[in-house]
Amino acid sequence: MAKKTNRVLLGLQCATCKTQNYVTAKNKLNAPEKVVLSKYCGVCNKHTEHKEKQKLK
């Protein structure tokens, strides 16, 4: 039987070009706010802010 966890998958979207580049997971109880990370965007060819866009299954 699978464990019930508090972690959810979410997509990270580039703030500049609006492409979804990364998939990550977060604990929805410990971090209820939206995730903002500085990641490399291959379309922009530089490090930009990537924001939480949507919950994935």
C-alpha positions in Angstrom: 0.0 0.0 0.0 1.3 3.4 -0.9 2.2 6.0 1.7 0.0 9.1 2.1 2.3 12.1 1.9 1.9 15.8 2.2 4.1 16.4 -0.9 2.7 17.6 -4.1 4.3 17.9 -7.6 4.3 21.3 -9.2 5.6 22.9 -12.4 8.0 25.8 -12.4 7.5 28.5 -15.0 10.0 31.1 -16.2 9.0 34.6 -15.3 10.5 36.1 -18.4 9.5 33.8 -21.3 6.6 31.9 -19.6 7.8 28.4 -20.5 7.5 25.6 -18.0 11.0 24.2 -17.6 11.2 22.3 -14.3 9.1 19.9 -12.1 9.6 19.8 -8.4 7.9 18.7 -5.2 7.1 20.6 -2.0 5.5 19.8 1.3 2.2 21.6 1.4 2.1 21.7 5.2 5.5 23.2 5.8 5.6 25.6 2.9 2.1 26.8 2.0 3.4 29.8 0.1 4.2 29.7 -3.6 7.7 28.6 -4.6 10.1 31.1 -6.3 13.5 29.8 -7.3 16.4 31.1 -9.4 16.9 28.5 -12.1 18.6 28.3 -15.6 16.2 28.8 -18.5 17.3 27.2 -21.7 15.1 29.4 -23.9 16.4 32.7 -22.3 19.9 31.3 -21.9 20.4 32.8 -18.5 19.3 32.4 -14.8 15.8 33.8 -14.2 13.2 33.5 -11.5 10.9 30.4 -11.9 7.6 30.6 -10.1 5.2 27.8 -9.1 2.6 27.5 -11.8 0.4 24.5 -11.4 -0.1 21.3 -9.5 0.7 18.2 -11.4 -0.6 14.7 -10.8 
